[in-house]
């Protein structure tokens, strides 16, 4: 059985928490297959709130450790989706 997890991370103050968040993501780079980051940007505003979308691969035990490390940062909210499937 193959597993894929999609992890959504809302960073409430990306200016304050960007460094710590980047450290955690770099530490777990081996399990991150895809990473997308978004924040609102206009001529007058660069939002302090950011959203990161991760697609994870590898061992699910390592996914749990990534979540724990992110939760230690504070100022983040995590949502997840897990897919189990078989190749034919």
C-alpha positions in Angstrom: 0.0 0.0 0.0 1.3 3.4 -1.0 0.6 6.5 1.2 0.7 10.2 0.4 0.1 13.0 2.9 -0.8 16.6 2.0 0.1 19.0 4.8 -1.3 22.5 4.9 0.4 25.0 7.2 -0.9 28.4 8.1 1.8 30.7 9.4 0.2 33.5 11.4 3.2 35.8 11.4 5.5 34.7 8.6 7.9 37.6 9.2 8.5 36.5 12.8 8.3 32.7 12.2 9.9 32.3 8.7 13.4 31.4 10.0 12.2 28.7 12.4 9.7 27.3 9.8 12.5 27.1 7.2 14.8 25.3 9.6 12.2 22.7 10.3 11.3 22.2 6.6 15.0 21.9 5.7 15.5 19.4 8.5 12.8 17.2 7.0 13.6 17.9 3.3 14.0 14.2 2.5 10.3 13.5 3.0 9.0 16.7 1.2 8.2 15.9 -2.4 6.5 19.2 -3.2 6.4 22.5 -1.4 4.3 25.5 -2.4 4.2 28.8 -0.4 1.7 31.6 -0.7 1.1 35.0 0.8 -1.0 38.0 -0.3 1.0 40.6 -2.1 -0.1 43.9 -3.6 1.5 47.3 -4.2 0.5 48.5 -0.7 0.4 45.3 1.4 2.7 42.2 2.0 0.7 40.0 4.3 2.2 38.7 7.4 0.1 35.6 7.1 1.4 32.8 4.8 0.2 29.4 3.7 2.5 26.5 2.9 1.3 23.3 1.1 3.5 20.2 1.4 3.2 16.8 -0.3 5.1 14.3 1.8 6.6 11.0 0.8 8.5 8.3 2.6 7.8 6.8 6.1 4.8 8.0 7.9 6.7 8.0 11.2 8.8 10.8 9.8 5.7 12.7 8.9 4.7 12.6 12.6 8.0 14.0 13.6 7.7 16.9 11.1 4.3 17.8 12.5 5.7 17.7 16.1 8.6 20.0 15.1 6.2 22.4 13.3 3.9 22.5 16.4 6.8 23.5 18.6 7.2 26.7 16.6 3.9 28.2 17.8 2.1 30.6 15.5 1.2 27.9 13.0 -1.9 25.8 12.3 -1.6 22.5 10.6 -4.2 20.6 8.6 -3.6 17.3 6.8 -5.0 14.8 4.3 -3.8 11.3 3.9 -4.3 9.1 0.8 -3.8 5.3 0.8 -3.7 3.6 -2.6 -2.3 0.7 -4.5 -0.7 0.6 -7.9 -2.1 -1.7 -10.5 
